[in-house]
Amino acid sequence: MSYTKTKIFNLALSHLGVSILLQNSIEEAPEGLLMNNFYEVARDTVLEAHDWSFANGYKELSVGFEKSLDPNFSFAFAYPNDCISPRAAIDHYDKKEKIAHPSTDSTGAKIILTNCNPCTLRYTRRVTNENLFTAPFVNALAFYLAYLSAQVIVGSANKKNTCLQDYQIAIRNAIVTDARKTEIKDQDDTDYTDYR
């Protein structure tokens, strides 16, 4: 199934008990304007909550590095523009994942600190194409969007708290569902425990 901002907005409004449905995501109805105001923050927050399989990004970090000012890390690299959250630095020599720590340099620019060079950054990227979202992710996103906009749209702290609780359940379920997709079944390296 394909998802759109409008579908996500309408799902969030339904969670709030609002019966008015939007025809498009740029509708100038008060509900549409409010949903648009909160949408990017909600989307990026839910993307950052987990290492989503549909939002994996990879970028080689061998160019433009500088010495890290943090004594715990040897190298500092420029932060990819579409990076929501760095997950790991894959060392080109041993192919192992190492820490990729987000930080800022002396000018305030975002950087990635690592102890390997060259390396490839594995990260959660900002996904703006809603067609790539999974159903569990959309459900969690709609609840979080409802939570952010509840006080303004329905003026109810109780509804806001309910949406937050529902979001917490939805995000846990979405994370479990996504994690199952990326489970690796060991086919090559068998040992005694595989035969038990």
PyMOL commands that place a pseudoatom at each C-alpha (Angstrom):
pseudoatom trace, name=CA, resn=MET, resi=1, chain=A, elem=C, hetatm=0, pos=[0.000, 0.000, 0.000]
pseudoatom trace, name=CA, resn=SER, resi=2, chain=A, elem=C, hetatm=0, pos=[1.219, 3.499, -0.748]
pseudoatom trace, name=CA, resn=TYR, resi=3, chain=A, elem=C, hetatm=0, pos=[1.108, 6.207, 1.875]
pseudoatom trace, name=CA, resn=THR, resi=4, chain=A, elem=C, hetatm=0, pos=[0.814, 9.963, 1.523]
pseudoatom trace, name=CA, resn=LYS, resi=5, chain=A, elem=C, hetatm=0, pos=[1.079, 12.887, 3.895]
pseudoatom trace, name=CA, resn=THR, resi=6, chain=A, elem=C, hetatm=0, pos=[-2.677, 13.340, 3.555]
pseudoatom trace, name=CA, resn=LYS, resi=7, chain=A, elem=C, hetatm=0, pos=[-3.345, 9.760, 4.694]
pseudoatom trace, name=CA, resn=ILE, resi=8, chain=A, elem=C, hetatm=0, pos=[-0.991, 10.210, 7.640]
pseudoatom trace, name=CA, resn=PHE, resi=9, chain=A, elem=C, hetatm=0, pos=[-2.630, 13.536, 8.575]
pseudoatom trace, name=CA, resn=ASN, resi=10, chain=A, elem=C, hetatm=0, pos=[-6.105, 11.976, 8.400]
pseudoatom trace, name=CA, resn=LEU, resi=11, chain=A, elem=C, hetatm=0, pos=[-5.003, 9.021, 10.498]
pseudoatom trace, name=CA, resn=ALA, resi=12, chain=A, elem=C, hetatm=0, pos=[-3.621, 11.411, 13.128]
pseudoatom trace, name=CA, resn=LEU, resi=13, chain=A, elem=C, hetatm=0, pos=[-6.866, 13.425, 13.080]
pseudoatom trace, name=CA, resn=SER, resi=14, chain=A, elem=C, hetatm=0, pos=[-8.845, 10.195, 13.518]
pseudoatom trace, name=CA, resn=HIS, resi=15, chain=A, elem=C, hetatm=0, pos=[-6.716, 9.369, 16.569]
pseudoatom trace, name=CA, resn=LEU, resi=16, chain=A, elem=C, hetatm=0, pos=[-7.755, 12.756, 17.947]
pseudoatom trace, name=CA, resn=GLY, resi=17, chain=A, elem=C, hetatm=0, pos=[-11.433, 12.044, 17.307]
pseudoatom trace, name=CA, resn=VAL, resi=18, chain=A, elem=C, hetatm=0, pos=[-11.678, 14.710, 14.603]
pseudoatom trace, name=CA, resn=SER, resi=19, chain=A, elem=C, hetatm=0, pos=[-14.176, 13.678, 11.947]
pseudoatom trace, name=CA, resn=ILE, resi=20, chain=A, elem=C, hetatm=0, pos=[-13.104, 16.264, 9.337]
pseudoatom trace, name=CA, resn=LEU, resi=21, chain=A, elem=C, hetatm=0, pos=[-10.860, 14.624, 6.759]
pseudoatom trace, name=CA, resn=LEU, resi=22, chain=A, elem=C, hetatm=0, pos=[-8.377, 16.594, 4.686]
pseudoatom trace, name=CA, resn=GLN, resi=23, chain=A, elem=C, hetatm=0, pos=[-8.468, 16.306, 0.890]
pseudoatom trace, name=CA, resn=ASN, resi=24, chain=A, elem=C, hetatm=0, pos=[-4.762, 17.059, 0.509]
pseudoatom trace, name=CA, resn=SER, resi=25, chain=A, elem=C, hetatm=0, pos=[-1.727, 17.838, 2.669]
pseudoatom trace, name=CA, resn=ILE, resi=26, chain=A, elem=C, hetatm=0, pos=[-1.580, 21.500, 1.680]
pseudoatom trace, name=CA, resn=GLU, resi=27, chain=A, elem=C, hetatm=0, pos=[-5.202, 22.215, 2.537]
pseudoatom trace, name=CA, resn=GLU, resi=28, chain=A, elem=C, hetatm=0, pos=[-5.554, 25.519, 4.324]
pseudoatom trace, name=CA, resn=ALA, resi=29, chain=A, elem=C, hetatm=0, pos=[-8.065, 24.244, 6.871]
pseudoatom trace, name=CA, resn=PRO, resi=30, chain=A, elem=C, hetatm=0, pos=[-6.752, 24.910, 10.404]
pseudoatom trace, name=CA, resn=GLU, resi=31, chain=A, elem=C, hetatm=0, pos=[-6.186, 21.177, 10.935]
pseudoatom trace, name=CA, resn=GLY, resi=32, chain=A, elem=C, hetatm=0, pos=[-4.165, 20.918, 7.723]
pseudoatom trace, name=CA, resn=LEU, resi=33, chain=A, elem=C, hetatm=0, pos=[-1.987, 23.887, 8.625]
pseudoatom trace, name=CA, resn=LEU, resi=34, chain=A, elem=C, hetatm=0, pos=[-1.307, 22.481, 12.087]
pseudoatom trace, name=CA, resn=MET, resi=35, chain=A, elem=C, hetatm=0, pos=[-0.484, 19.030, 10.760]
pseudoatom trace, name=CA, resn=ASN, resi=36, chain=A, elem=C, hetatm=0, pos=[1.975, 20.588, 8.297]
pseudoatom trace, name=CA, resn=ASN, resi=37, chain=A, elem=C, hetatm=0, pos=[3.620, 22.551, 11.125]
pseudoatom trace, name=CA, resn=PHE, resi=38, chain=A, elem=C, hetatm=0, pos=[4.249, 19.421, 13.190]
pseudoatom trace, name=CA, resn=TYR, resi=39, chain=A, elem=C, hetatm=0, pos=[4.866, 16.881, 10.421]
pseudoatom trace, name=CA, resn=GLU, resi=40, chain=A, elem=C, hetatm=0, pos=[8.627, 17.195, 9.780]
pseudoatom trace, name=CA, resn=VAL, resi=41, chain=A, elem=C, hetatm=0, pos=[9.468, 17.163, 13.481]
pseudoatom trace, name=CA, resn=ALA, resi=42, chain=A, elem=C, hetatm=0, pos=[7.207, 14.141, 14.037]
pseudoatom trace, name=CA, resn=ARG, resi=43, chain=A, elem=C, hetatm=0, pos=[8.615, 12.249, 11.026]
pseudoatom trace, name=CA, resn=ASP, resi=44, chain=A, elem=C, hetatm=0, pos=[12.247, 12.908, 11.957]
pseudoatom trace, name=CA, resn=THR, resi=45, chain=A, elem=C, hetatm=0, pos=[11.638, 11.993, 15.613]
pseudoatom trace, name=CA, resn=VAL, resi=46, chain=A, elem=C, hetatm=0, pos=[10.088, 8.639, 14.681]
pseudoatom trace, name=CA, resn=LEU, resi=47, chain=A, elem=C, hetatm=0, pos=[12.867, 7.989, 12.129]
pseudoatom trace, name=CA, resn=GLU, resi=48, chain=A, elem=C, hetatm=0, pos=[15.491, 8.638, 14.816]
pseudoatom trace, name=CA, resn=ALA, resi=49, chain=A, elem=C, hetatm=0, pos=[13.810, 6.211, 17.245]
pseudoatom trace, name=CA, resn=HIS, resi=50, chain=A, elem=C, hetatm=0, pos=[15.084, 3.104, 15.424]
pseudoatom trace, name=CA, resn=ASP, resi=51, chain=A, elem=C, hetatm=0, pos=[17.463, 1.844, 12.768]
pseudoatom trace, name=CA, resn=TRP, resi=52, chain=A, elem=C, hetatm=0, pos=[14.627, 1.365, 10.209]
pseudoatom trace, name=CA, resn=SER, resi=53, chain=A, elem=C, hetatm=0, pos=[15.369, -1.033, 7.354]
pseudoatom trace, name=CA, resn=PHE, resi=54, chain=A, elem=C, hetatm=0, pos=[13.611, 1.235, 4.813]
pseudoatom trace, name=CA, resn=ALA, resi=55, chain=A, elem=C, hetatm=0, pos=[15.698, 4.242, 5.870]
pseudoatom trace, name=CA, resn=ASN, resi=56, chain=A, elem=C, hetatm=0, pos=[19.207, 2.760, 5.745]
pseudoatom trace, name=CA, resn=GLY, resi=57, chain=A, elem=C, hetatm=0, pos=[21.781, 5.048, 4.210]
pseudoatom trace, name=CA, resn=TYR, resi=58, chain=A, elem=C, hetatm=0, pos=[25.472, 4.476, 3.463]
pseudoatom trace, name=CA, resn=LYS, resi=59, chain=A, elem=C, hetatm=0, pos=[28.131, 7.058, 2.738]
pseudoatom trace, name=CA, resn=GLU, resi=60, chain=A, elem=C, hetatm=0, pos=[31.856, 6.669, 2.321]
pseudoatom trace, name=CA, resn=LEU, resi=61, chain=A, elem=C, hetatm=0, pos=[33.699, 8.928, 4.765]
pseudoatom trace, name=CA, resn=SER, resi=62, chain=A, elem=C, hetatm=0, pos=[37.228, 8.758, 3.368]
pseudoatom trace, name=CA, resn=VAL, resi=63, chain=A, elem=C, hetatm=0, pos=[37.240, 12.292, 1.975]
pseudoatom trace, name=CA, resn=GLY, resi=64, chain=A, elem=C, hetatm=0, pos=[37.390, 15.570, 3.862]
pseudoatom trace, name=CA, resn=PHE, resi=65, chain=A, elem=C, hetatm=0, pos=[38.311, 14.269, 7.288]
pseudoatom trace, name=CA, resn=GLU, resi=66, chain=A, elem=C, hetatm=0, pos=[40.190, 16.158, 9.967]
pseudoatom trace, name=CA, resn=LYS, resi=67, chain=A, elem=C, hetatm=0, pos=[41.795, 15.205, 13.272]
pseudoatom trace, name=CA, resn=SER, resi=68, chain=A, elem=C, hetatm=0, pos=[39.247, 14.906, 16.049]
pseudoatom trace, name=CA, resn=LEU, resi=69, chain=A, elem=C, hetatm=0, pos=[39.503, 17.302, 18.979]
pseudoatom trace, name=CA, resn=ASP, resi=70, chain=A, elem=C, hetatm=0, pos=[37.847, 14.628, 21.156]
pseudoatom trace, name=CA, resn=PRO, resi=71, chain=A, elem=C, hetatm=0, pos=[40.644, 12.423, 22.570]
pseudoatom trace, name=CA, resn=ASN, resi=72, chain=A, elem=C, hetatm=0, pos=[38.348, 9.371, 22.405]
pseudoatom trace, name=CA, resn=PHE, resi=73, chain=A, elem=C, hetatm=0, pos=[38.202, 9.520, 18.591]
pseudoatom trace, name=CA, resn=SER, resi=74, chain=A, elem=C, hetatm=0, pos=[40.910, 9.811, 15.956]
pseudoatom trace, name=CA, resn=PHE, resi=75, chain=A, elem=C, hetatm=0, pos=[38.945, 11.230, 13.008]
pseudoatom trace, name=CA, resn=ALA, resi=76, chain=A, elem=C, hetatm=0, pos=[36.175, 13.724, 12.319]
pseudoatom trace, name=CA, resn=PHE, resi=77, chain=A, elem=C, hetatm=0, pos=[34.098, 13.678, 9.134]
pseudoatom trace, name=CA, resn=ALA, resi=78, chain=A, elem=C, hetatm=0, pos=[31.437, 15.930, 7.647]
pseudoatom trace, name=CA, resn=TYR, resi=79, chain=A, elem=C, hetatm=0, pos=[27.870, 14.960, 8.573]
pseudoatom trace, name=CA, resn=PRO, resi=80, chain=A, elem=C, hetatm=0, pos=[25.784, 13.753, 5.587]
pseudoatom trace, name=CA, resn=ASN, resi=81, chain=A, elem=C, hetatm=0, pos=[22.990, 16.217, 4.755]
pseudoatom trace, name=CA, resn=ASP, resi=82, chain=A, elem=C, hetatm=0, pos=[20.266, 13.563, 4.950]
pseudoatom trace, name=CA, resn=CYS, resi=83, chain=A, elem=C, hetatm=0, pos=[21.516, 11.900, 8.147]
pseudoatom trace, name=CA, resn=ILE, resi=84, chain=A, elem=C, hetatm=0, pos=[18.944, 11.636, 10.936]
pseudoatom trace, name=CA, resn=SER, resi=85, chain=A, elem=C, hetatm=0, pos=[21.093, 9.420, 13.143]
pseudoatom trace, name=CA, resn=PRO, resi=86, chain=A, elem=C, hetatm=0, pos=[24.495, 7.792, 12.592]
pseudoatom trace, name=CA, resn=ARG, resi=87, chain=A, elem=C, hetatm=0, pos=[24.398, 4.079, 13.455]
pseudoatom trace, name=CA, resn=ALA, resi=88, chain=A, elem=C, hetatm=0, pos=[27.926, 2.760, 12.811]
pseudoatom trace, name=CA, resn=ALA, resi=89, chain=A, elem=C, hetatm=0, pos=[31.169, 3.343, 10.942]
pseudoatom trace, name=CA, resn=ILE, resi=90, chain=A, elem=C, hetatm=0, pos=[32.137, 0.293, 8.879]
pseudoatom trace, name=CA, resn=ASP, resi=91, chain=A, elem=C, hetatm=0, pos=[35.930, 0.013, 8.811]
pseudoatom trace, name=CA, resn=HIS, resi=92, chain=A, elem=C, hetatm=0, pos=[37.184, -0.638, 5.269]
pseudoatom trace, name=CA, resn=TYR, resi=93, chain=A, elem=C, hetatm=0, pos=[40.050, -2.811, 6.551]
pseudoatom trace, name=CA, resn=ASP, resi=94, chain=A, elem=C, hetatm=0, pos=[38.335, -5.319, 8.838]
pseudoatom trace, name=CA, resn=LYS, resi=95, chain=A, elem=C, hetatm=0, pos=[34.706, -4.748, 7.679]
pseudoatom trace, name=CA, resn=LYS, resi=96, chain=A, elem=C, hetatm=0, pos=[33.582, -4.427, 11.317]
pseudoatom trace, name=CA, resn=GLU, resi=97, chain=A, elem=C, hetatm=0, pos=[31.170, -1.811, 12.617]
pseudoatom trace, name=CA, resn=LYS, resi=98, chain=A, elem=C, hetatm=0, pos=[32.724, 0.758, 14.925]
pseudoatom trace, name=CA, resn=ILE, resi=99, chain=A, elem=C, hetatm=0, pos=[31.276, 3.679, 16.862]
pseudoatom trace, name=CA, resn=ALA, resi=100, chain=A, elem=C, hetatm=0, pos=[30.117, 6.658, 14.792]
pseudoatom trace, name=CA, resn=HIS, resi=101, chain=A, elem=C, hetatm=0, pos=[29.579, 9.440, 17.302]
pseudoatom trace, name=CA, resn=PRO, resi=102, chain=A, elem=C, hetatm=0, pos=[27.668, 12.607, 16.340]
pseudoatom trace, name=CA, resn=SER, resi=103, chain=A, elem=C, hetatm=0, pos=[29.224, 15.868, 17.474]
pseudoatom trace, name=CA, resn=THR, resi=104, chain=A, elem=C, hetatm=0, pos=[29.916, 19.446, 16.366]
pseudoatom trace, name=CA, resn=ASP, resi=105, chain=A, elem=C, hetatm=0, pos=[33.127, 21.139, 15.361]
pseudoatom trace, name=CA, resn=SER, resi=106, chain=A, elem=C, hetatm=0, pos=[34.434, 24.518, 16.548]
pseudoatom trace, name=CA, resn=THR, resi=107, chain=A, elem=C, hetatm=0, pos=[32.183, 26.354, 14.056]
pseudoatom trace, name=CA, resn=GLY, resi=108, chain=A, elem=C, hetatm=0, pos=[29.053, 24.538, 15.227]
pseudoatom trace, name=CA, resn=ALA, resi=109, chain=A, elem=C, hetatm=0, pos=[28.814, 22.325, 12.133]
pseudoatom trace, name=CA, resn=LYS, resi=110, chain=A, elem=C, hetatm=0, pos=[27.679, 18.734, 12.648]
pseudoatom trace, name=CA, resn=ILE, resi=111, chain=A, elem=C, hetatm=0, pos=[30.419, 16.104, 12.353]
pseudoatom trace, name=CA, resn=ILE, resi=112, chain=A, elem=C, hetatm=0, pos=[30.850, 12.343, 12.790]
pseudoatom trace, name=CA, resn=LEU, resi=113, chain=A, elem=C, hetatm=0, pos=[33.647, 11.138, 15.071]
pseudoatom trace, name=CA, resn=THR, resi=114, chain=A, elem=C, hetatm=0, pos=[35.172, 7.698, 14.480]
pseudoatom trace, name=CA, resn=ASN, resi=115, chain=A, elem=C, hetatm=0, pos=[38.311, 5.677, 15.084]
pseudoatom trace, name=CA, resn=CYS, resi=116, chain=A, elem=C, hetatm=0, pos=[38.621, 4.326, 11.544]
pseudoatom trace, name=CA, resn=ASN, resi=117, chain=A, elem=C, hetatm=0, pos=[39.622, 5.811, 8.230]
pseudoatom trace, name=CA, resn=PRO, resi=118, chain=A, elem=C, hetatm=0, pos=[38.660, 5.098, 5.532]
pseudoatom trace, name=CA, resn=CYS, resi=119, chain=A, elem=C, hetatm=0, pos=[35.203, 3.934, 6.512]
pseudoatom trace, name=CA, resn=THR, resi=120, chain=A, elem=C, hetatm=0, pos=[31.571, 3.902, 5.407]
pseudoatom trace, name=CA, resn=LEU, resi=121, chain=A, elem=C, hetatm=0, pos=[28.919, 5.453, 7.591]
pseudoatom trace, name=CA, resn=ARG, resi=122, chain=A, elem=C, hetatm=0, pos=[25.758, 3.412, 8.092]
pseudoatom trace, name=CA, resn=TYR, resi=123, chain=A, elem=C, hetatm=0, pos=[23.004, 5.765, 9.146]
pseudoatom trace, name=CA, resn=THR, resi=124, chain=A, elem=C, hetatm=0, pos=[19.285, 6.412, 9.269]
pseudoatom trace, name=CA, resn=ARG, resi=125, chain=A, elem=C, hetatm=0, pos=[18.533, 8.842, 6.481]
pseudoatom trace, name=CA, resn=ARG, resi=126, chain=A, elem=C, hetatm=0, pos=[15.755, 11.413, 6.244]
pseudoatom trace, name=CA, resn=VAL, resi=127, chain=A, elem=C, hetatm=0, pos=[13.065, 9.757, 4.120]
pseudoatom trace, name=CA, resn=THR, resi=128, chain=A, elem=C, hetatm=0, pos=[10.678, 12.270, 2.538]
pseudoatom trace, name=CA, resn=ASN, resi=129, chain=A, elem=C, hetatm=0, pos=[8.946, 9.829, 0.183]
pseudoatom trace, name=CA, resn=GLU, resi=130, chain=A, elem=C, hetatm=0, pos=[6.031, 8.448, 2.219]
pseudoatom trace, name=CA, resn=ASN, resi=131, chain=A, elem=C, hetatm=0, pos=[5.676, 5.527, -0.244]
pseudoatom trace, name=CA, resn=LEU, resi=132, chain=A, elem=C, hetatm=0, pos=[8.762, 3.990, 1.383]
pseudoatom trace, name=CA, resn=PHE, resi=133, chain=A, elem=C, hetatm=0, pos=[7.187, 3.954, 4.858]
pseudoatom trace, name=CA, resn=THR, resi=134, chain=A, elem=C, hetatm=0, pos=[5.923, 0.677, 6.299]
pseudoatom trace, name=CA, resn=ALA, resi=135, chain=A, elem=C, hetatm=0, pos=[2.453, 0.320, 7.806]
pseudoatom trace, name=CA, resn=PRO, resi=136, chain=A, elem=C, hetatm=0, pos=[3.744, -0.052, 11.412]
pseudoatom trace, name=CA, resn=PHE, resi=137, chain=A, elem=C, hetatm=0, pos=[5.942, 3.047, 10.945]
pseudoatom trace, name=CA, resn=VAL, resi=138, chain=A, elem=C, hetatm=0, pos=[2.973, 5.040, 9.592]
pseudoatom trace, name=CA, resn=ASN, resi=139, chain=A, elem=C, hetatm=0, pos=[0.853, 3.963, 12.551]
pseudoatom trace, name=CA, resn=ALA, resi=140, chain=A, elem=C, hetatm=0, pos=[3.519, 5.122, 15.025]
pseudoatom trace, name=CA, resn=LEU, resi=141, chain=A, elem=C, hetatm=0, pos=[4.060, 8.367, 13.097]
pseudoatom trace, name=CA, resn=ALA, resi=142, chain=A, elem=C, hetatm=0, pos=[0.330, 9.149, 13.078]
pseudoatom trace, name=CA, resn=PHE, resi=143, chain=A, elem=C, hetatm=0, pos=[0.088, 8.636, 16.847]
pseudoatom trace, name=CA, resn=TYR, resi=144, chain=A, elem=C, hetatm=0, pos=[3.139, 10.855, 17.427]
pseudoatom trace, name=CA, resn=LEU, resi=145, chain=A, elem=C, hetatm=0, pos=[1.711, 13.529, 15.128]
pseudoatom trace, name=CA, resn=ALA, resi=146, chain=A, elem=C, hetatm=0, pos=[-1.594, 13.300, 17.019]
pseudoatom trace, name=CA, resn=TYR, resi=147, chain=A, elem=C, hetatm=0, pos=[0.314, 13.661, 20.308]
pseudoatom trace, name=CA, resn=LEU, resi=148, chain=A, elem=C, hetatm=0, pos=[2.155, 16.793, 19.121]
pseudoatom trace, name=CA, resn=SER, resi=149, chain=A, elem=C, hetatm=0, pos=[-0.980, 18.467, 17.800]
pseudoatom trace, name=CA, resn=ALA, resi=150, chain=A, elem=C, hetatm=0, pos=[-3.554, 17.294, 20.361]
pseudoatom trace, name=CA, resn=GLN, resi=151, chain=A, elem=C, hetatm=0, pos=[-3.456, 20.317, 22.663]
pseudoatom trace, name=CA, resn=VAL, resi=152, chain=A, elem=C, hetatm=0, pos=[-3.909, 22.770, 19.793]
pseudoatom trace, name=CA, resn=ILE, resi=153, chain=A, elem=C, hetatm=0, pos=[-6.496, 20.840, 17.767]
pseudoatom trace, name=CA, resn=VAL, resi=154, chain=A, elem=C, hetatm=0, pos=[-8.739, 19.371, 20.481]
pseudoatom trace, name=CA, resn=GLY, resi=155, chain=A, elem=C, hetatm=0, pos=[-7.545, 21.299, 23.549]
pseudoatom trace, name=CA, resn=SER, resi=156, chain=A, elem=C, hetatm=0, pos=[-7.363, 18.178, 25.687]
pseudoatom trace, name=CA, resn=ALA, resi=157, chain=A, elem=C, hetatm=0, pos=[-4.395, 17.212, 27.859]
pseudoatom trace, name=CA, resn=ASN, resi=158, chain=A, elem=C, hetatm=0, pos=[-6.042, 13.808, 28.401]
pseudoatom trace, name=CA, resn=LYS, resi=159, chain=A, elem=C, hetatm=0, pos=[-6.204, 13.173, 24.643]
pseudoatom trace, name=CA, resn=LYS, resi=160, chain=A, elem=C, hetatm=0, pos=[-2.576, 14.275, 24.339]
pseudoatom trace, name=CA, resn=ASN, resi=161, chain=A, elem=C, hetatm=0, pos=[-1.500, 11.812, 27.061]
pseudoatom trace, name=CA, resn=THR, resi=162, chain=A, elem=C, hetatm=0, pos=[-3.552, 9.020, 25.487]
pseudoatom trace, name=CA, resn=CYS, resi=163, chain=A, elem=C, hetatm=0, pos=[-1.907, 9.626, 22.098]
pseudoatom trace, name=CA, resn=LEU, resi=164, chain=A, elem=C, hetatm=0, pos=[1.531, 9.546, 23.722]
pseudoatom trace, name=CA, resn=GLN, resi=165, chain=A, elem=C, hetatm=0, pos=[0.747, 6.200, 25.374]
pseudoatom trace, name=CA, resn=ASP, resi=166, chain=A, elem=C, hetatm=0, pos=[-0.624, 4.849, 22.098]
pseudoatom trace, name=CA, resn=TYR, resi=167, chain=A, elem=C, hetatm=0, pos=[2.513, 6.079, 20.310]
pseudoatom trace, name=CA, resn=GLN, resi=168, chain=A, elem=C, hetatm=0, pos=[4.737, 4.254, 22.796]
pseudoatom trace, name=CA, resn=ILE, resi=169, chain=A, elem=C, hetatm=0, pos=[2.880, 0.993, 22.132]
pseudoatom trace, name=CA, resn=ALA, resi=170, chain=A, elem=C, hetatm=0, pos=[2.870, 1.576, 18.351]
pseudoatom trace, name=CA, resn=ILE, resi=171, chain=A, elem=C, hetatm=0, pos=[6.589, 2.415, 18.167]
pseudoatom trace, name=CA, resn=ARG, resi=172, chain=A, elem=C, hetatm=0, pos=[7.522, -0.711, 20.146]
pseudoatom trace, name=CA, resn=ASN, resi=173, chain=A, elem=C, hetatm=0, pos=[5.424, -2.853, 17.812]
pseudoatom trace, name=CA, resn=ALA, resi=174, chain=A, elem=C, hetatm=0, pos=[6.880, -1.140, 14.734]
pseudoatom trace, name=CA, resn=ILE, resi=175, chain=A, elem=C, hetatm=0, pos=[10.443, -1.680, 15.971]
pseudoatom trace, name=CA, resn=VAL, resi=176, chain=A, elem=C, hetatm=0, pos=[9.822, -5.378, 16.636]
pseudoatom trace, name=CA, resn=THR, resi=177, chain=A, elem=C, hetatm=0, pos=[8.226, -5.830, 13.200]
pseudoatom trace, name=CA, resn=ASP, resi=178, chain=A, elem=C, hetatm=0, pos=[11.106, -4.029, 11.479]
pseudoatom trace, name=CA, resn=ALA, resi=179, chain=A, elem=C, hetatm=0, pos=[13.747, -5.944, 13.436]
pseudoatom trace, name=CA, resn=ARG, resi=180, chain=A, elem=C, hetatm=0, pos=[12.243, -9.244, 12.294]
pseudoatom trace, name=CA, resn=LYS, resi=181, chain=A, elem=C, hetatm=0, pos=[12.769, -8.191, 8.679]
pseudoatom trace, name=CA, resn=THR, resi=182, chain=A, elem=C, hetatm=0, pos=[16.493, -7.791, 9.207]
pseudoatom trace, name=CA, resn=GLU, resi=183, chain=A, elem=C, hetatm=0, pos=[17.145, -10.976, 11.192]
pseudoatom trace, name=CA, resn=ILE, resi=184, chain=A, elem=C, hetatm=0, pos=[19.925, -12.955, 9.557]
pseudoatom trace, name=CA, resn=LYS, resi=185, chain=A, elem=C, hetatm=0, pos=[19.551, -16.700, 9.461]
pseudoatom trace, name=CA, resn=ASP, resi=186, chain=A, elem=C, hetatm=0, pos=[22.931, -18.405, 9.819]
pseudoatom trace, name=CA, resn=GLN, resi=187, chain=A, elem=C, hetatm=0, pos=[23.225, -20.686, 6.767]
pseudoatom trace, name=CA, resn=ASP, resi=188, chain=A, elem=C, hetatm=0, pos=[26.974, -21.100, 6.471]
pseudoatom trace, name=CA, resn=ASP, resi=189, chain=A, elem=C, hetatm=0, pos=[28.580, -21.278, 9.881]
pseudoatom trace, name=CA, resn=THR, resi=190, chain=A, elem=C, hetatm=0, pos=[26.986, -24.220, 11.623]
pseudoatom trace, name=CA, resn=ASP, resi=191, chain=A, elem=C, hetatm=0, pos=[28.048, -25.551, 14.958]
pseudoatom trace, name=CA, resn=TYR, resi=192, chain=A, elem=C, hetatm=0, pos=[26.792, -27.922, 17.595]
pseudoatom trace, name=CA, resn=THR, resi=193, chain=A, elem=C, hetatm=0, pos=[24.080, -25.565, 18.839]
pseudoatom trace, name=CA, resn=ASP, resi=194, chain=A, elem=C, hetatm=0, pos=[22.554, -25.386, 15.333]
pseudoatom trace, name=CA, resn=TYR, resi=195, chain=A, elem=C, hetatm=0, pos=[21.802, -29.108, 15.487]
pseudoatom trace, name=CA, resn=ARG, resi=196, chain=A, elem=C, hetatm=0, pos=[20.172, -29.100, 18.934]
for i in range(1, 196): cmd.bond("trace and resi %d" % i, "trace and resi %d" % (i + 1))
show_as sticks, trace
zoom trace
